[in-house]
């Protein structure tokens, strides 16, 4: 995620070979796209082509057919889970003799850089908010809980940005605890992808949503040294998955597009890459992927996949073609 050493020795391209097809672990039931689409039942399409265009991320070609086949069955499943959680909450309230109330339902979304988490999170927010049972859906990303650049530099971990140690985990836990406790207003810090840093003094206010989607690279990671970890507050968790070779290609393609657009902004942290040719930009992107993002994926992100309740598997065309649902 951070800017690498751009010396030729450091950035020699290291292209990945395509991975062999992966089978779902025994703990999961596996569905192909047609099998999963059949579980949509009568869930209506509540998304227009114009709305979808506004939700798509860079280089993520999701279309309405995929929304109908993958995302709508998923929102039906989540709607049933939310209803079950509320029923269980009412049982506890009845036992304790207190007024009925329901804590926000928290959905975690994890996965690699460039896999399409942001698009999926925005789509889920839009679709879930169309269900009458839970119209108030908020989306918060873990980017806001990264330590500011000055702190990363002081700790000499700027090149570890996106790794677990680069986040303010106590603040993240405090935020999620307050949300689950039903606090009237909870503040989350805001991150700028242009400045590549936390925005001083700016916050996102979360006000007792029905559902909170919490999206980030390492949200499912366990920490045996901590008494409380962020996943303790999750009601349901999703891992967006793809083969390493495809992730690498998507990351490079996204970098090249940003190099021609966002990096041209003088305020961009990556502005110094603006004049690179295609070959030079590809060289830099491959170095960042190999030295930072691939290491984080293998060491921290992918090992957390088995903690997810649901895994969405993407194919080379960026489309979701397989779904793994945990059996229990």
Buried (B, 14 or more C-beta within 10 A) or exposed (E): BBBBEBEEEEBEEEEBEEEEEEEBEEEBEBBEBEEBBEBBEEBEEBBEEEEBEEBBBBBBEBEBEBBBBBBBBBBBBBBEBBBEBBEEBEEEBEEEEEEEEBBBBBBBBBBBBBBBBBBBBBBBBBBBBBBEEBEEBBBBBBBBBBBBBEBBEEEEBBBBBBBBEBBBBEBBBBBBBBBBEEBEEBBBBBBBEBEBBBBEEEEBEBEBBBBBBBBBBBBBBEEEEEEBBBBEBBBBBBBBBBBBBBBBBBBBBBBBEBBEEBBBEEEBBBBEBBEBEEEBBBBBBBBBBBBBBBBBBEEBBBEBBBBBBBBBBBBEEBBBBBBBBBEE
